[in-house]
Structures are given as structure tokens and as C-alpha cells.
């Protein structure tokens, strides 16, 4: 079990190249009703934005801005993907 836990805590390759490493992490977790504009600005210029978003979608991240999206936006994207999979399977 130690190997699995240790591996999970290691940063993913894309995270090392993420622009968010250059700024304070608090901007990605605004207070309820607070602005996410600063975080989205950082994300908009990030070369690993797509990898970040995929990570958040696959891991059902519930808090913060990931890949330039809020949790509400990620929930919508997951629903849309699920609907597409259902239509394709039919």
C-alpha cells in the first residue's frame, strides 16, 4: 500500500509545467461569491490547461478553478460527456 500512496502524492508531469506554480494558490480557490477572474487569467495563458481540465474532470474535483473552469462548469461538462456516451452507445 505504501507504493500506491506514494505514487498518488507525486506531482503529475503536466503539473510541473503549469502556470499556476508562478502565482499564489489562493487565487484558484476564491471565497463563495468571490471573483475567479485572476485564476482564469492565469489558466488562459497556460500550456497545460487541457491536461489540468481533464485531470479535474476525471477526478471529480469539487473545489477551485481547474483548467479555467469552476466546479459548476465541470459538472456541466461531465453531464454533456455522459449524454454523448449514451447517444453513441444507443
FIKOLZA-1660 file (N, C-alpha, C; in steps of 0.1 Angstrom, whole numbers, plus 5000, padded with zeros to 4 digits):
% residues 90
   i   px   py   pz ch aa at
   1 5008 4988 5000  A  X  N
   1 5000 5000 5000  A  X CA
   1 5009 5013 5000  A  X  C
   2 5020 5012 5006  A  X  N
   2 5029 5024 5007  A  X CA
   2 5032 5029 4993  A  X  C
   3 5035 5020 4983  A  X  N
   3 5039 5024 4970  A  X CA
   3 5028 5031 4963  A  X  C
   4 5016 5026 4964  A  X  N
   4 5004 5033 4958  A  X CA
   4 5002 5047 4963  A  X  C
   5 5002 5048 4976  A  X  N
   5 5000 5061 4982  A  X CA
   5 5011 5071 4978  A  X  C
   6 5024 5066 4979  A  X  N
   6 5035 5075 4975  A  X CA
   6 5033 5079 4960  A  X  C
   7 5030 5070 4951  A  X  N
   7 5028 5074 4937  A  X CA
   7 5017 5084 4936  A  X  C
   8 5006 5082 4943  A  X  N
   8 4995 5092 4941  A  X CA
   8 4998 5106 4946  A  X  C
   9 5007 5107 4955  A  X  N
   9 5011 5120 4960  A  X CA
   9 5022 5127 4952  A  X  C
  10 5027 5120 4942  A  X  N
  10 5037 5126 4933  A  X CA
  10 5030 5135 4924  A  X  C
  11 5037 5147 4920  A  X  N
  11 5030 5156 4911  A  X CA
  11 5030 5149 4897  A  X  C
  12 5020 5152 4889  A  X  N
  12 5019 5146 4876  A  X CA
  12 5028 5155 4867  A  X  C
  13 5032 5149 4856  A  X  N
  13 5042 5156 4847  A  X CA
  13 5037 5170 4843  A  X  C
  14 5024 5171 4839  A  X  N
  14 5019 5183 4834  A  X CA
  14 5019 5194 4845  A  X  C
  15 5017 5190 4858  A  X  N
  15 5016 5199 4869  A  X CA
  15 5029 5207 4870  A  X  C
  16 5040 5201 4867  A  X  N
  16 5053 5208 4868  A  X CA
  16 5055 5219 4858  A  X  C
  17 5047 5218 4847  A  X  N
  17 5048 5228 4836  A  X CA
  17 5036 5238 4837  A  X  C
  18 5028 5237 4847  A  X  N
  18 5016 5245 4848  A  X CA
  18 5019 5259 4853  A  X  C
  19 5012 5269 4847  A  X  N
  19 5015 5283 4851  A  X CA
  19 5011 5286 4865  A  X  C
  20 5002 5279 4871  A  X  N
  20 4997 5281 4884  A  X CA
  20 5009 5281 4895  A  X  C
  21 5020 5274 4891  A  X  N
  21 5031 5274 4900  A  X CA
  21 5038 5287 4902  A  X  C
  22 5034 5297 4894  A  X  N
  22 5040 5310 4894  A  X CA
  22 5032 5320 4903  A  X  C
  23 5021 5316 4907  A  X  N
  23 5012 5325 4915  A  X CA
  23 5008 5319 4928  A  X  C
  24 5001 5327 4937  A  X  N
  24 4996 5322 4949  A  X CA
  24 4985 5313 4947  A  X  C
  25 4985 5301 4953  A  X  N
  25 4974 5291 4951  A  X CA
  25 4960 5296 4955  A  X  C
  26 4959 5306 4964  A  X  N
  26 4947 5310 4969  A  X CA
  26 4938 5316 4958  A  X  C
  27 4944 5321 4948  A  X  N
  27 4935 5327 4937  A  X CA
  27 4927 5317 4930  A  X  C
  28 4931 5304 4931  A  X  N
  28 4923 5293 4925  A  X CA
  28 4912 5288 4933  A  X  C
  29 4911 5293 4945  A  X  N
  29 4900 5289 4955  A  X CA
  29 4894 5301 4961  A  X  C
  30 4886 5309 4952  A  X  N
  30 4880 5321 4957  A  X CA
  30 4869 5318 4967  A  X  C
  31 4866 5327 4976  A  X  N
  31 4855 5326 4986  A  X CA
  31 4842 5325 4978  A  X  C
  32 4832 5319 4984  A  X  N
  32 4819 5318 4977  A  X CA
  32 4815 5332 4973  A  X  C
  33 4811 5334 4961  A  X  N
  33 4807 5347 4955  A  X CA
  33 4819 5356 4951  A  X  C
  34 4831 5351 4954  A  X  N
  34 4843 5359 4951  A  X CA
  34 4847 5357 4936  A  X  C
  35 4856 5366 4931  A  X  N
  35 4859 5366 4917  A  X CA
  35 4870 5355 4914  A  X  C
  36 4868 5348 4903  A  X  N
  36 4878 5338 4898  A  X CA
  36 4885 5344 4886  A  X  C
  37 4884 5357 4884  A  X  N
  37 4890 5363 4872  A  X CA
  37 4905 5362 4872  A  X  C
  38 4912 5363 4883  A  X  N
  38 4926 5362 4883  A  X CA
  38 4931 5348 4880  A  X  C
  39 4924 5338 4885  A  X  N
  39 4927 5324 4882  A  X CA
  39 4925 5321 4868  A  X  C
  40 4913 5325 4863  A  X  N
  40 4910 5322 4849  A  X CA
  40 4920 5329 4839  A  X  C
  41 4925 5341 4843  A  X  N
  41 4935 5347 4835  A  X CA
  41 4948 5339 4834  A  X  C
  42 4952 5334 4846  A  X  N
  42 4964 5325 4846  A  X CA
  42 4962 5313 4837  A  X  C
  43 4950 5307 4839  A  X  N
  43 4947 5295 4831  A  X CA
  43 4947 5297 4816  A  X  C
  44 4942 5309 4812  A  X  N
  44 4940 5312 4798  A  X CA
  44 4954 5312 4791  A  X  C
  45 4964 5314 4798  A  X  N
  45 4978 5315 4792  A  X CA
  45 4986 5303 4795  A  X  C
  46 4980 5292 4801  A  X  N
  46 4987 5280 4805  A  X CA
  46 4988 5270 4793  A  X  C
  47 5000 5264 4791  A  X  N
  47 5001 5254 4781  A  X CA
  47 4996 5241 4784  A  X  C
  48 4993 5238 4797  A  X  N
  48 4987 5225 4801  A  X CA
  48 4973 5226 4806  A  X  C
  49 4966 5236 4801  A  X  N
  49 4952 5238 4805  A  X CA
  49 4943 5226 4803  A  X  C
  50 4945 5220 4791  A  X  N
  50 4936 5209 4788  A  X CA
  50 4939 5197 4797  A  X  C
  51 4952 5194 4800  A  X  N
  51 4955 5183 4809  A  X CA
  51 4950 5186 4823  A  X  C
  52 4950 5198 4827  A  X  N
  52 4945 5202 4840  A  X CA
  52 4930 5200 4841  A  X  C
  53 4923 5204 4830  A  X  N
  53 4909 5202 4830  A  X CA
  53 4905 5187 4830  A  X  C
  54 4912 5179 4822  A  X  N
  54 4909 5165 4821  A  X CA
  54 4912 5159 4835  A  X  C
  55 4922 5163 4841  A  X  N
  55 4925 5157 4855  A  X CA
  55 4913 5160 4864  A  X  C
  56 4909 5173 4864  A  X  N
  56 4898 5177 4873  A  X CA
  56 4885 5169 4869  A  X  C
  57 4882 5168 4857  A  X  N
  57 4870 5160 4853  A  X CA
  57 4871 5146 4857  A  X  C
  58 4882 5139 4854  A  X  N
  58 4884 5125 4858  A  X CA
  58 4884 5123 4873  A  X  C
  59 4889 5132 4880  A  X  N
  59 4889 5130 4895  A  X CA
  59 4878 5138 4903  A  X  C
  60 4869 5143 4895  A  X  N
  60 4857 5150 4901  A  X CA
  60 4861 5160 4912  A  X  C
  61 4871 5168 4908  A  X  N
  61 4875 5179 4917  A  X CA
  61 4863 5188 4920  A  X  C
  62 4860 5190 4932  A  X  N
  62 4848 5198 4936  A  X CA
  62 4851 5212 4940  A  X  C
  63 4864 5216 4941  A  X  N
  63 4867 5229 4946  A  X CA
  63 4877 5235 4937  A  X  C
  64 4876 5248 4936  A  X  N
  64 4887 5256 4929  A  X CA
  64 4885 5257 4914  A  X  C
  65 4894 5264 4908  A  X  N
  65 4894 5266 4893  A  X CA
  65 4905 5256 4888  A  X  C
  66 4901 5248 4879  A  X  N
  66 4910 5238 4872  A  X CA
  66 4908 5240 4857  A  X  C
  67 4919 5241 4850  A  X  N
  67 4918 5243 4836  A  X CA
  67 4909 5254 4832  A  X  C
  68 4908 5264 4840  A  X  N
  68 4900 5276 4837  A  X CA
  68 4885 5275 4839  A  X  C
  69 4881 5264 4846  A  X  N
  69 4867 5261 4848  A  X CA
  69 4863 5260 4863  A  X  C
  70 4851 5264 4866  A  X  N
  70 4846 5263 4880  A  X CA
  70 4840 5249 4882  A  X  C
  71 4837 5245 4894  A  X  N
  71 4830 5232 4896  A  X CA
  71 4817 5231 4889  A  X  C
  72 4809 5242 4889  A  X  N
  72 4797 5242 4881  A  X CA
  72 4799 5239 4867  A  X  C
  73 4809 5245 4861  A  X  N
  73 4812 5243 4847  A  X CA
  73 4817 5228 4844  A  X  C
  74 4825 5223 4854  A  X  N
  74 4829 5209 4852  A  X CA
  74 4818 5199 4853  A  X  C
  75 4809 5202 4862  A  X  N
  75 4797 5193 4863  A  X CA
  75 4789 5193 4850  A  X  C
  76 4787 5205 4844  A  X  N
  76 4780 5205 4831  A  X CA
  76 4788 5197 4821  A  X  C
  77 4801 5199 4820  A  X  N
  77 4809 5192 4810  A  X CA
  77 4808 5176 4813  A  X  C
  78 4808 5172 4825  A  X  N
  78 4807 5158 4828  A  X CA
  78 4793 5153 4823  A  X  C
  79 4783 5160 4826  A  X  N
  79 4769 5156 4821  A  X CA
  79 4769 5155 4806  A  X  C
  80 4774 5166 4799  A  X  N
  80 4774 5166 4785  A  X CA
  80 4782 5153 4779  A  X  C
  81 4793 5150 4785  A  X  N
  81 4800 5139 4781  A  X CA
  81 4793 5126 4783  A  X  C
  82 4786 5125 4794  A  X  N
  82 4778 5113 4797  A  X CA
  82 4767 5111 4787  A  X  C
  83 4760 5122 4784  A  X  N
  83 4749 5122 4774  A  X CA
  83 4755 5118 4760  A  X  C
  84 4766 5123 4756  A  X  N
  84 4772 5119 4743  A  X CA
  84 4776 5104 4743  A  X  C
  85 4781 5099 4754  A  X  N
  85 4784 5084 4755  A  X CA
  85 4771 5076 4754  A  X  C
  86 4760 5081 4760  A  X  N
  86 4748 5073 4759  A  X CA
  86 4742 5073 4745  A  X  C
  87 4743 5085 4738  A  X  N
  87 4738 5085 4725  A  X CA
  87 4747 5077 4715  A  X  C
  88 4760 5076 4718  A  X  N
  88 4769 5068 4710  A  X CA
  88 4766 5053 4712  A  X  C
  89 4763 5050 4724  A  X  N
  89 4761 5036 4728  A  X CA
  89 4748 5031 4722  A  X  C
  90 4738 5039 4720  A  X  N
  90 4725 5035 4715  A  X CA
  90 4725 5031 4701  A  X  C
% end
